[in-house]
Every structure is written in structure tokens, then in C-alpha cells.
Amino acid sequence: MAKELVLKANNAKGEFVRVASSFRDFVRADPKAEYPAEAGRYHLYISLACPWASRTYFALQRKGLANVISKSVVHWRMASGKGWEFIPGPYRCDADDVNGKSFMREVYEMAEPGFTGRVTVPVLFDKKTKKIVNNESSEILRMLNTEFNAFCETEEQRQLDLYPAELRPIIDEWNDLVYTEVNNGVYKCGFATTQEAYDGAVVKLFEALDKLEEHLSKNRYVAGDRFTEADIRLFVTLARFDMVYVGHFKCNKRRIVDYPNLWAHTRELYQMAGVAETVDRFHIEHHYQESHVQINPYSIVAIGPELDFTAAHGRDVQFKC
């Protein structure tokens, strides 16, 4: 089946448009499935800069699957015309030890000969069949949540359910807002090519952030009193917001540190076990500012703001039962 990846494009109004991923197979906790959950069979290709990839790395850490699913980290800079690259040696960058490729595109072309679409991360790769299972971050996150439970390090991690059935309606509702106006909203601002497109996107972005700030003033987590995937999906954008989106993407009406509850929520998640290593400031700041030459033609990396993700968040006291 022909597959095409997320394509970045702007419509006639200069609005950034994201086309859905199409590698959409699924790993199942069923030995008879096409892709059965097995320890050591699957590999996760990620970028530490990319918020979509970081969703999956977050889940991998929280579910205790780092020794079950191997991973490779691409270089932070996307080479012009070549995309994500494997350059072992620089800070937290890996070689492709699974397939021995130099570029992520070569992995796609190996998995599907003749592939001409856009190359993205994350990618969940099957080392046994040499096929890409899935490159849609939200679906990979859900696989990590449920399909590998037999291999979690601890019973607590096995019992952690990021998408509980009873909360799915509210999670889906918030996910829709967060994806449309926040996760993708910052890109709509940054990649807008007309004033009209930017003005429309930035207003919706901050309306959504204002709504989330008010909601989190009354609820510890996005879906209420329980930590879920909705928090992860919000976190990956909030963690990058003041580092790069405020300046690089012109999302500068307010910073996240100006929102008491959003900033505290961000710090709480950052301080969860295993999460800090999924947030790499060097990769984040250098990726955006070195790769997007249409926005920053000289690839000058700004000094960035002072941010303390380790400061006490107080959410446990604020919502103490």
C-alpha cells in the first residue's frame, strides 16, 4: 500500500497545512497479530527537538519500556534537501545501529522502495520485517500505553493507563483543542506566509492557552484529577514554548512562565521520573533556529530565556485531597 507522510505546505491564504500521516499499522498484544508486541523487536527513531517525537519518548519512559524498545536519536539539524540525519558523536546524537543508514530518508526508502513523501519522526520500526509500522505519534503513544504492558519494568508502570476508557470523551475533547490550536497552532504562527494567516493563528493560540490556564486553575491535570495522555500532548509544546516558540515562531503575546497554572503543570510533568531526559534544550533551540532558514536565514541561535523546570510546582499542595 502506498503511503505518504506528513507534508508541510501553505495554502493560497498563506496558512500552514499539515497532512495526516499514512504509515498506520499497529502493534498489538496478540501473538497472532501482524505486528505482535515482543521485547526487542521494535525500534523507535526520534528527534529530541521534535514535540511529536517527544510524545512517544515521554510514554516510553513513563511506561518503563526503554529496555524493551530500542531507540535512535537523529541529529538536531535538518540538512537542507536531505532531512533528518544520523551523525554519531555530537551531543546525544546516534548512529543508525539498526539499519546502518546515514539519513532517515534511507530508512523510509528501504521500508518502502520508491517512497517519495516527506520524512518525519517519530518512526516505530519493525526490526524483524524491516518495515515501518507507524509514524503517527498519537498512535505510537497509544501502543506504548497498552500493547507492551507485559514488558513494563514495574507493576505500577503496567497499571498506568494514559487513556482510560471512562475519561476518553474528555481526553478526546481536550486533545482536539490542544492539537488544533496549540501543538499545531505554534507551527501555524511560525510558518505563516501572510499577515492574515499569522493573525488568525496567533489569536486562536492564545485563546486556547487562556482557556487551558483557567481550566488548570481548577483541575490538577487536563482530564481532571488523573494524569493522562492529554497532559503529555500539551506538555511537549509548553516545554518548548518559551525556548523557541515565543521568539522563533512569533508567539510572543505571553510566555508560559506568565501563566501560573500552565507553568506549574509543565514543571510537575518535567519532574516526573524519566521525563527530564526527554527535554533537551540544546537540541530544541539548535534544531529550530539552525534548520528553519526561511525564518532564520543566518541560523543564529539565540541565548534563550532562563527557565527553571526543577522549581517546586506546588500542584500537589494546591490540589491536596
C-alpha positions in Angstrom: 0.0 0.0 0.0 1.4 3.4 -1.0 2.0 5.6 2.0 2.7 9.3 2.2 3.9 11.2 5.3 3.1 14.5 6.9 3.5 17.1 4.3 4.3 20.7 5.2 2.5 23.2 2.9 0.8 26.5 2.8 -2.5 27.2 1.1 -3.4 30.1 -1.0 -4.0 32.3 2.1 -0.5 31.5 3.4 -1.9 29.3 6.1 0.3 26.3 7.2 -1.5 23.0 6.5 -0.4 19.6 7.9 -1.5 16.4 6.1 -2.1 13.3 8.2 0.5 10.5 8.4 -0.2 7.3 6.5 2.0 4.6 8.0 -0.8 3.5 10.2 -0.2 -0.2 11.2 -0.5 -1.2 14.8 1.5 -3.3 17.2 -0.9 -5.5 19.3 -0.6 -7.5 22.4 -1.7 -10.5 20.4 0.8 -13.2 19.2 -1.3 -13.7 16.1 -1.3 -10.1 15.1 0.7 -8.9 12.0 2.9 -6.9 14.4 2.8 -8.7 17.8 4.2 -7.0 20.8 7.6 -8.5 21.6 10.6 -7.4 23.6 13.5 -6.3 21.5 11.6 -6.5 18.1 10.8 -2.8 17.6 12.9 0.3 17.3 11.9 4.0 17.8 13.5 6.7 15.7 13.1 10.1 17.4 14.3 13.7 17.5 14.9 15.2 20.9 13.8 18.6 19.3 10.6 17.4 17.8 7.5 17.7 20.0 5.7 14.9 18.1 8.6 12.5 18.7 8.9 13.6 22.3 5.3 12.4 23.0 6.5 8.9 22.3 9.7 9.2 24.2 7.8 10.5 27.2 5.5 7.5 27.1 8.4 5.1 26.6 10.0 6.5 29.8 6.8 6.6 31.9 5.8 3.0 30.9 9.2 1.6 31.7 9.8 0.3 28.2 13.3 1.8 27.5 14.8 -1.7 27.7 12.1 -3.3 25.5 12.0 -0.9 22.6 15.4 0.4 21.4 15.7 4.0 20.1 17.9 6.2 17.9 18.2 10.0 18.1 18.7 11.9 14.9 20.9 15.0 14.7 19.2 18.2 15.7 19.8 20.0 12.4 17.8 19.0 9.4 20.2 19.2 6.4 18.8 21.2 3.5 17.3 18.9 1.0 18.3 15.8 3.0 16.2 15.9 6.2 16.9 14.1 9.4 20.5 12.8 9.6 22.4 10.3 11.7 25.7 11.8 12.9 27.1 9.8 15.8 29.3 11.7 18.2 27.7 15.1 18.7 25.8 15.7 21.9 23.1 12.9 22.3 23.1 12.0 18.6 23.2 8.4 17.5 24.2 6.3 14.6 21.6 4.1 13.0 22.7 0.9 14.6 19.6 -0.9 13.3 19.8 -0.4 9.6 23.2 1.4 9.1 21.7 4.3 7.2 23.0 7.9 7.1 19.7 9.6 6.7 16.2 8.9 7.9 15.0 9.1 4.3 17.1 6.0 3.5 15.1 4.1 6.2 11.9 5.1 4.6 13.1 4.1 1.1 14.3 0.7 2.4 11.0 0.0 4.1 9.0 1.2 1.0 11.0 1.2 -2.2 10.2 4.2 -4.4 9.0 6.3 -1.4 8.8 10.0 -2.3 6.9 11.5 0.6 8.1 13.7 3.5 10.3 12.0 6.0 9.2 12.6 9.6 9.9 11.3 13.1 8.9 9.5 15.3 9.0 6.2 13.4 8.2 2.9 15.0 10.2 0.3 13.1 10.0 -3.5 13.0 13.5 -4.9 13.0 12.1 -8.4 12.1 10.3 -7.5 8.9 12.3 -4.3 8.1 9.1 -2.3 7.8 7.9 1.0 9.2 4.9 0.1 11.4 3.7 3.6 12.2 4.9 7.2 12.0 1.9 8.9 13.7 2.9 10.0 17.1 -0.5 9.8 18.7 -1.0 6.2 17.7 2.5 5.2 18.8 1.8 6.8 22.1 -1.3 4.6 22.5 0.6 1.4 21.5 3.1 2.2 24.2 0.3 2.7 26.7 -1.4 -0.6 26.3 0.2 -3.1 23.9 3.5 -3.6 25.7 2.2 -3.9 29.3 3.5 -7.4 29.6 7.0 -6.0 29.4 6.8 -2.9 31.7 9.5 -2.8 34.4 7.2 -2.4 37.3 3.6 -3.2 38.2 2.9 0.5 38.7 4.1 1.2 35.2 1.9 -1.7 33.9 -1.1 -0.3 35.6 -0.5 3.2 34.4 -3.2 3.9 31.8 -2.8 7.1 29.8 -6.1 6.7 28.0 -8.6 5.2 30.5 -12.0 4.3 29.0 -14.0 6.4 31.4 -12.1 9.5 30.6 -11.8 9.1 26.8 -14.6 11.6 25.9 -13.0 14.4 27.9 -9.5 13.5 26.8 -10.5 13.5 23.2 -12.2 16.9 23.6 -9.1 18.5 25.1 -6.8 16.7 22.6 -8.7 18.2 19.7 -8.3 21.7 21.1 -4.7 21.2 22.1 -3.7 19.7 18.7 -5.5 22.2 16.6 -4.7 25.4 18.4 -1.6 24.7 20.5 0.5 21.8 19.2 -0.1 22.7 15.5 -1.1 26.3 16.4 2.5 27.3 17.1 3.5 26.0 13.6 0.6 27.9 12.0 2.1 31.0 13.5 5.7 30.3 12.7 5.2 29.0 9.1 2.5 31.6 8.1 3.5 33.4 4.9 0.9 36.1 5.1 -0.1 38.6 7.9 -3.7 37.4 7.7 -2.7 33.8 8.3 -0.4 34.7 11.2 -3.0 37.0 12.8 -5.7 34.3 12.7 -3.5 31.6 14.1 -1.9 33.6 16.9 -5.3 34.8 18.3 -6.6 31.2 18.4 -3.3 30.0 20.0 -3.6 32.4 22.9 -7.3 31.9 23.3 -6.6 28.2 23.8 -3.8 28.9 26.3 -6.1 31.2 28.2 -8.7 28.5 28.3 -6.2 25.9 29.5 -4.8 28.3 32.2 -8.3 28.8 33.6 -9.1 25.0 33.4 -5.8 24.1 35.2 -6.5 26.6 37.9 -9.4 24.2 39.0 -8.0 20.9 37.8 -4.6 19.3 38.6 -4.5 17.6 35.1 -6.1 18.3 31.8 -8.7 15.5 32.2 -9.3 16.2 35.9 -7.5 14.6 38.8 -5.8 11.9 36.8 -2.6 12.2 34.7 -3.3 11.1 31.1 -2.0 11.4 27.6 -3.8 14.7 27.3 -1.2 16.1 29.7 1.7 14.7 27.6 0.3 16.1 24.4 0.1 19.6 26.0 3.4 19.3 27.8 5.6 18.8 24.7 4.5 22.2 23.3 4.6 24.0 26.6 8.1 22.8 27.4 9.4 24.3 24.1 7.2 27.4 24.1 9.5 29.9 25.9 12.7 28.4 24.5 11.8 28.8 20.8 8.1 29.5 20.0 8.0 32.9 21.7 10.8 34.3 19.5 11.3 32.0 16.6 7.6 31.4 15.8 6.5 34.9 16.9 4.2 33.5 19.7 5.1 36.5 21.9 1.9 37.8 23.3 2.7 36.0 26.6 5.2 33.4 27.8 4.3 30.2 29.5 6.0 31.5 32.6 3.4 34.3 32.6 0.7 31.6 33.1 0.9 30.4 36.8 -1.0 27.2 36.2 0.3 26.2 32.8 3.9 26.8 34.0 3.3 24.8 37.2 1.7 22.0 35.2 4.8 22.0 32.9 7.1 21.8 35.9 5.2 19.0 37.5 5.4 16.8 34.4 9.0 17.6 33.8 9.8 16.4 37.4 8.2 13.0 36.9 10.7 10.2 36.8 12.4 9.8 33.4 10.8 12.9 31.8 13.7 15.4 32.2 15.8 13.5 29.7 13.1 13.8 27.1 13.5 17.6 27.2 16.8 18.6 25.7 17.2 22.3 25.5 20.3 22.2 23.2 18.6 20.0 20.6 15.4 22.1 20.8 17.0 25.5 20.4 19.5 24.5 17.8 17.1 22.5 15.7 14.5 25.2 15.2 17.0 28.0 14.8 19.5 26.2 12.6 17.0 24.3 10.4 14.4 26.8 9.6 16.4 29.1 7.3 13.3 30.6 5.8 12.7 32.1 9.2 16.3 32.5 10.5 18.5 32.7 7.3 21.8 33.0 9.2 21.0 30.1 11.6 21.9 32.3 14.6 20.9 30.6 17.9 19.5 33.0 20.5 20.8 32.8 24.0 17.3 32.0 25.2 15.5 32.7 28.5 16.4 31.5 32.0 14.0 28.7 32.8 14.0 26.5 36.0 11.9 23.4 35.3 13.1 22.0 38.7 11.5 24.7 40.9 8.7 23.4 43.2 5.5 23.2 41.2 3.1 23.2 44.1 0.4 21.3 42.3 0.4 18.5 44.9 -0.4 21.1 47.6 -2.8 23.1 45.5 -4.9 20.0 44.8 -4.3 18.1 48.0 -7.2 15.8 48.8 
